[in-house]
Amino acid sequence: MNYKITTVTLLVILGVVFGAFGTYFFLNREQPSTKEQVQAPSPTEAATESSEDIIKELTPELDPDNNPNFSATVEVREGNFAQGTASFGGGGYGWYAVKQNGKWEVILKTQNEPPCSTMEQYGFPQGVYKTCH
């Protein structure tokens, strides 16, 4: 009987020790960087690209169903970051996009303030999103 209690006690202690080490190393591992690197636009590119060009490039992402009442606008643009609105006649949303590797990409479509974590992840200037949650 003592042999069983000793073995069980030893196994419990070993489990606690290994669990503590595992937790310590898991919590202290190096975290990968989630911040995307966004390149600054060239002066020529920034000067020649219009809001219409941006909307044209983003329309497949903003309106994947080709709604006949779709319209979109660019409200704010700072370098490779843009914010705008999209509507379908009866409803709509705000959108946030970033230009990476020469191509505009919609990062977020929302009817609310954007999450601060998303704005920080992509390095959006605060002038593009004003407030976040």
N, C-alpha and C positions, 0 to 999 in steps of 0.2 A: 504494500500500500504506500509506503514512504517513497518507493521508487517511482510510482506513478505521479505522485504529487510533485516530486522534485523535477521530473521530466516535464510535466505540464508547466510548472513555474518557470523553468529554464526556457521553454519555448515561448511563453508569454513575454518574458524579459527580452529575449532575442527579437521578437516581433516588434516590441516597443522601440528598441534601440535601432533596428533597421528602418522602421517607420520614421523615427526622428531624423536619422541621417538622410533618408530619401526626401523628406519634406524640406529639410535645410537646403539640400543641393537643388531641388526643384525651384524653391523660392529665390535662390541666389544665382540662378543661371543667367547668362548674358541674354538680354532681351534684344531681338532683332529690331532694327529701326523701321518704323512704319511710315515715316515721313517721305513722301514722294519728292523727287528732285524735279523741279519744273524749271526749264531753261527760259532765260529772258529772251523776248523776241528781238530779232534784229531791227534796227531803226527803219529799214526799208519795209520789212514785213509789217510792222506795227502801223506804219503810215499808210500803207496801201490796202490793208484788209478792212472792209466795211462791215457794218452790222449785218447787212444783207448777206454778205459772204459767210459770216458766222452762222446765221440762221439757216442758210441753204445747206451748209455742212452738217448742222445738228438736227435738221428736220427728221431724218430717219430714226434718230433716237428719241426725239421729242414727240413724234407722231407716227409710231410704228404701224398704226391701223389705217393710215392715209385718210383721216377724217376730212370730209369736204369743207367743214367749217373751221378747220385748224388755222390759227394765226399765232405768231410768236414775235417777240421783240427783245432786243438787247437793252436792258435798263442801265447797266454799269459795266464798263470794261476797264481793267487795269492790267496792261501787259498781256500775259497769257492766262488771265482770269476773267471770267464774264459771269454776269447774273442777268436773268431776264424773266419774262413771263410767257406762258403759253395758254391758249384758250381754245375751246371747242364749241363756241356758241353759247353753251349753257353753264359751263364750268371751266376751271383752269387750275393752274399751279405755278409756282415759282420754280426756276431751275438754276443750277450752278454748273459751270463748265470750266474746264482747264485745257489748255493747249499743250500737248506733250508730243515730242518727236514730230513736230510739224502738223499735228492733227488735233482738232477739237474733240473733246470727249465730255459727255454729260456725266457729272459726278453725283448729282442729287436732283430729284424732282420732289417738291414738297409743297404743302399748303400751310406749313408752319415755319417758324424760325429754324435755320439749319442747326444741326448738332455742332457744338464747339469742337468736338473731337474730329469731325470730318473736315472742318475748316482748317484746323491746325495740322491735320495729317497731310493735306495738300498745300499748305502754306498760303492760303487765300489772304490777301491784304484785307484789313478790316473795312476799308472803304468799299469793298465789294459786297460785304454781307452785313454791315452795321452792327447787328446784335445776333447772338446765338444762345442756345440753351445747353 
